[in-house]
């Protein structure tokens, strides 16, 4: 009785009709190793028959069909053998984490000291360095000085609707201006109701405060 073929999901099959090749990769970082291409002699012979058949036809067509039937069983047997060899060749490069069951590479993603992958047991030195860098960036943003031209925006002005571009010419506005520096269009609508003095919304037909009908 033959041994069962060990299988795993972290590989890609690059085999063709003329040979076998497999690529095994790390479940964590995605890097890995590819086996050398192993030629399949019967596949090469089948290709030659196919080429000859396209030239001569007839009897050779039957020979090609026969070779395909032989290949279906012989090819799979040879492929299984190639896969077993590939697993034996590259398995030492990987290790399965007992906590998350991922197959990871020993070179970059395995914490030898903890006996776990680095997702389950990260390198503390690396994490500390990353945490310090992240905190430094946060402090830079927190303590960044406000530009002089923006300091006039007091607390009472943060709710103000400040335009980013001119509604007439579309040019971007560098500051909170009342008129566009490019075309002179009025940017701030300060029209008030003639009856109650409330600020009117653009295009309003009635005053939202007192209901006064506005003339067109």
C-alpha contacts under 8 A as a table, 3 or more apart, distances in Angstrom:
res1	aa1	res2	aa2	distance
5	X	80	X	7.82
5	X	84	X	6.67
6	X	84	X	7.56
6	X	87	X	7.98
8	X	11	X	7.12
10	X	24	X	5.87
10	X	25	X	5.67
10	X	26	X	6.86
10	X	27	X	6.52
10	X	103	X	7.36
11	X	22	X	6.85
11	X	23	X	5.35
11	X	24	X	4.19
11	X	25	X	5.95
12	X	22	X	5.83
12	X	23	X	5.08
12	X	24	X	6.48
13	X	21	X	6.48
13	X	22	X	4.82
13	X	23	X	6.53
14	X	20	X	6.81
14	X	21	X	5.11
14	X	22	X	5.51
14	X	23	X	7.29
15	X	18	X	7.85
15	X	19	X	5.82
15	X	20	X	4.11
15	X	21	X	4.93
15	X	22	X	6.93
16	X	19	X	5.40
16	X	20	X	6.27
17	X	40	X	7.45
17	X	43	X	5.34
17	X	44	X	7.66
18	X	39	X	5.83
18	X	40	X	5.02
18	X	41	X	7.05
18	X	42	X	7.66
18	X	43	X	4.55
18	X	44	X	5.34
19	X	37	X	6.59
19	X	38	X	5.27
19	X	39	X	4.03
19	X	40	X	4.39
19	X	41	X	7.87
19	X	43	X	7.22
20	X	37	X	5.71
20	X	38	X	5.13
20	X	39	X	6.49
20	X	40	X	7.20
20	X	79	X	6.57
20	X	82	X	6.71
21	X	34	X	7.30
21	X	35	X	5.75
21	X	36	X	6.32
21	X	37	X	4.91
21	X	38	X	6.52
22	X	34	X	5.79
22	X	35	X	5.60
22	X	83	X	7.42
22	X	86	X	7.04
23	X	32	X	7.16
23	X	33	X	5.73
23	X	34	X	4.11
23	X	35	X	6.32
24	X	32	X	5.55
24	X	33	X	5.50
24	X	34	X	6.29
24	X	90	X	7.53
25	X	30	X	5.53
25	X	31	X	5.32
25	X	32	X	3.92
25	X	33	X	6.39
25	X	104	X	7.90
25	X	105	X	7.78
26	X	29	X	5.70
26	X	30	X	4.78
26	X	31	X	5.55
26	X	32	X	5.77
26	X	94	X	7.44
26	X	103	X	6.08
26	X	104	X	4.59
26	X	105	X	5.37
27	X	30	X	5.85
27	X	102	X	5.94
27	X	103	X	5.61
27	X	104	X	5.51
28	X	102	X	7.59
28	X	103	X	7.83
28	X	104	X	5.97
28	X	109	X	6.83
28	X	119	X	7.80
29	X	104	X	7.83
29	X	109	X	7.20
31	X	105	X	7.94
32	X	105	X	7.34
33	X	90	X	7.34
35	X	86	X	6.51
35	X	90	X	7.97
38	X	82	X	7.69
40	X	43	X	5.35
40	X	44	X	6.57
40	X	75	X	7.82
40	X	78	X	7.70
41	X	44	X	5.20
41	X	45	X	6.36
42	X	45	X	5.00
42	X	46	X	6.08
42	X	71	X	7.10
42	X	75	X	7.78
43	X	46	X	4.97
43	X	47	X	6.28
43	X	71	X	7.38
43	X	75	X	7.76
44	X	47	X	5.13
44	X	48	X	6.41
45	X	48	X	5.09
45	X	49	X	6.30
46	X	49	X	5.04
46	X	50	X	6.17
46	X	64	X	6.83
46	X	67	X	6.35
46	X	68	X	7.46
47	X	50	X	5.00
47	X	51	X	6.23
48	X	51	X	5.10
48	X	52	X	6.20
49	X	52	X	5.02
49	X	53	X	5.91
49	X	60	X	7.26
49	X	63	X	7.59
49	X	64	X	5.92
50	X	53	X	5.01
50	X	54	X	6.29
50	X	64	X	6.32
51	X	54	X	5.33
51	X	55	X	6.74
52	X	55	X	5.18
52	X	56	X	6.16
52	X	57	X	7.65
52	X	60	X	7.33
53	X	56	X	5.21
53	X	57	X	4.65
53	X	58	X	7.67
53	X	60	X	5.28
53	X	61	X	5.67
53	X	64	X	7.39
54	X	57	X	5.92
56	X	60	X	7.06
57	X	60	X	5.56
57	X	61	X	5.50
58	X	61	X	5.46
58	X	62	X	7.29
59	X	62	X	5.50
59	X	63	X	6.67
60	X	63	X	4.86
60	X	64	X	6.20
61	X	64	X	5.16
61	X	65	X	6.36
62	X	65	X	5.14
62	X	66	X	6.23
63	X	66	X	5.09
63	X	67	X	6.22
64	X	67	X	5.04
64	X	68	X	6.32
65	X	68	X	5.16
65	X	69	X	6.58
66	X	69	X	5.27
66	X	70	X	6.43
67	X	70	X	5.06
67	X	71	X	6.03
68	X	71	X	4.96
68	X	72	X	6.24
69	X	72	X	5.35
69	X	73	X	7.27
70	X	73	X	5.87
70	X	74	X	5.98
70	X	75	X	7.91
71	X	74	X	4.84
71	X	75	X	4.83
71	X	76	X	7.64
72	X	75	X	5.57
72	X	76	X	6.36
73	X	76	X	5.42
73	X	77	X	6.31
74	X	77	X	5.19
74	X	78	X	6.17
75	X	78	X	5.15
75	X	79	X	6.02
76	X	79	X	4.91
76	X	80	X	6.08
77	X	80	X	5.20
77	X	81	X	6.35
78	X	81	X	5.12
78	X	82	X	6.17
79	X	82	X	4.95
79	X	83	X	6.07
80	X	83	X	5.05
80	X	84	X	6.21
81	X	84	X	5.21
81	X	85	X	6.28
82	X	85	X	5.12
82	X	86	X	6.12
83	X	86	X	4.90
83	X	87	X	6.15
84	X	87	X	5.21
84	X	88	X	6.27
85	X	88	X	5.14
85	X	89	X	6.06
86	X	89	X	4.98
86	X	90	X	6.15
87	X	90	X	5.43
87	X	91	X	5.41
88	X	91	X	5.58
88	X	92	X	7.62
89	X	92	X	7.18
90	X	93	X	5.54
90	X	94	X	7.39
91	X	94	X	5.45
91	X	95	X	7.57
92	X	95	X	7.34
93	X	105	X	5.99
93	X	106	X	6.05
93	X	107	X	7.91
94	X	103	X	6.19
94	X	104	X	5.41
94	X	105	X	4.47
94	X	106	X	5.55
95	X	103	X	5.48
95	X	104	X	5.59
95	X	105	X	6.46
95	X	106	X	6.51
95	X	110	X	7.81
96	X	101	X	5.62
96	X	102	X	5.48
96	X	103	X	4.33
96	X	104	X	6.29
97	X	100	X	5.77
97	X	101	X	4.80
97	X	102	X	5.48
97	X	103	X	6.47
97	X	104	X	7.37
97	X	115	X	7.72
97	X	116	X	5.41
97	X	117	X	5.60
98	X	101	X	5.46
98	X	116	X	6.83
99	X	116	X	7.08
99	X	120	X	7.29
100	X	120	X	7.46
102	X	117	X	7.96
104	X	109	X	5.90
104	X	110	X	6.69
104	X	117	X	6.89
105	X	108	X	6.13
105	X	109	X	5.55
105	X	110	X	6.55
106	X	109	X	5.95
106	X	110	X	5.04
107	X	110	X	6.86
109	X	117	X	5.84
109	X	118	X	5.39
109	X	119	X	7.92
110	X	115	X	7.48
110	X	116	X	6.29
110	X	117	X	4.49
110	X	118	X	5.57
111	X	114	X	5.55
111	X	115	X	5.82
111	X	116	X	5.53
111	X	117	X	5.55
111	X	118	X	5.62
111	X	121	X	6.66
111	X	122	X	7.18
111	X	123	X	7.06
112	X	115	X	5.07
112	X	116	X	7.06
114	X	121	X	6.76
116	X	120	X	6.15
116	X	121	X	5.88
117	X	120	X	5.49
117	X	121	X	6.02
117	X	122	X	7.54
118	X	121	X	4.70
118	X	122	X	4.26
118	X	123	X	6.71
119	X	122	X	5.77
122	X	126	X	7.73
122	X	127	X	7.04
123	X	126	X	5.43
123	X	127	X	6.32
124	X	127	X	5.03
124	X	128	X	5.96
125	X	128	X	5.13
125	X	129	X	6.22
126	X	129	X	5.18
126	X	130	X	6.20
127	X	130	X	5.08
127	X	131	X	6.02
128	X	131	X	5.06
128	X	132	X	6.12
129	X	132	X	5.18
129	X	133	X	6.26
130	X	133	X	5.16
130	X	134	X	6.16
131	X	134	X	5.12
131	X	135	X	6.14
132	X	135	X	5.12
132	X	136	X	6.13
133	X	136	X	5.07
133	X	137	X	6.38
134	X	137	X	5.25
134	X	138	X	6.39
135	X	138	X	5.02
135	X	139	X	6.25
136	X	139	X	5.15
136	X	140	X	6.27
137	X	140	X	5.09
137	X	141	X	6.47
138	X	141	X	5.29
138	X	142	X	6.21
139	X	142	X	4.91
139	X	143	X	6.03
140	X	143	X	5.38
140	X	144	X	5.79
141	X	144	X	5.28
146	X	150	X	6.61
146	X	151	X	6.59
147	X	150	X	5.43
147	X	151	X	6.60
148	X	151	X	5.35
148	X	152	X	7.90
149	X	152	X	6.74
149	X	175	X	7.99
150	X	153	X	5.74
151	X	154	X	6.93
153	X	156	X	7.72
153	X	157	X	5.55
153	X	158	X	6.83
154	X	157	X	5.39
154	X	158	X	6.97
155	X	158	X	5.74
156	X	159	X	6.88
156	X	160	X	8.00
157	X	160	X	5.20
162	X	176	X	6.30
163	X	166	X	7.26
163	X	173	X	7.36
163	X	176	X	7.26
163	X	187	X	7.80
164	X	172	X	5.85
164	X	173	X	5.40
164	X	174	X	7.69
165	X	170	X	5.53
165	X	171	X	5.39
165	X	172	X	4.15
165	X	173	X	5.10
166	X	169	X	5.73
166	X	170	X	4.73
166	X	171	X	5.48
166	X	172	X	6.48
166	X	173	X	6.82
166	X	180	X	6.26
166	X	185	X	7.54
166	X	187	X	7.04
167	X	170	X	5.68
167	X	187	X	7.72
168	X	183	X	7.79
168	X	185	X	6.60
169	X	182	X	7.77
169	X	183	X	6.73
171	X	182	X	7.22
173	X	176	X	7.29
173	X	177	X	7.65
173	X	180	X	7.47
177	X	180	X	6.86
177	X	187	X	7.10
178	X	186	X	6.17
178	X	187	X	5.04
178	X	188	X	5.33
179	X	184	X	5.41
179	X	185	X	5.48
179	X	186	X	4.59
179	X	187	X	5.13
179	X	188	X	7.38
180	X	183	X	5.70
180	X	184	X	4.60
180	X	185	X	5.20
180	X	186	X	6.56
180	X	187	X	6.57
181	X	184	X	5.69
186	X	189	X	7.33
189	X	202	X	7.26
190	X	199	X	6.52
190	X	200	X	7.45
191	X	199	X	6.03
191	X	200	X	5.76
192	X	197	X	5.21
192	X	198	X	5.33
192	X	199	X	4.40
192	X	200	X	5.30
193	X	196	X	5.68
193	X	197	X	4.62
193	X	198	X	5.26
193	X	199	X	6.29
193	X	200	X	6.19
193	X	207	X	6.37
193	X	212	X	7.62
194	X	197	X	5.77
195	X	210	X	7.96
195	X	212	X	6.91
196	X	209	X	7.69
196	X	210	X	6.75
198	X	207	X	7.65
198	X	209	X	6.52
200	X	204	X	6.74
200	X	207	X	6.34
200	X	208	X	7.35
201	X	204	X	5.49
204	X	207	X	6.96
204	X	214	X	7.72
205	X	213	X	6.23
205	X	214	X	5.33
205	X	215	X	7.52
205	X	216	X	7.71
206	X	211	X	5.43
206	X	212	X	5.41
206	X	213	X	4.58
206	X	214	X	5.44
207	X	210	X	5.70
207	X	211	X	4.69
207	X	212	X	5.11
207	X	213	X	6.66
207	X	214	X	7.16
208	X	211	X	5.77
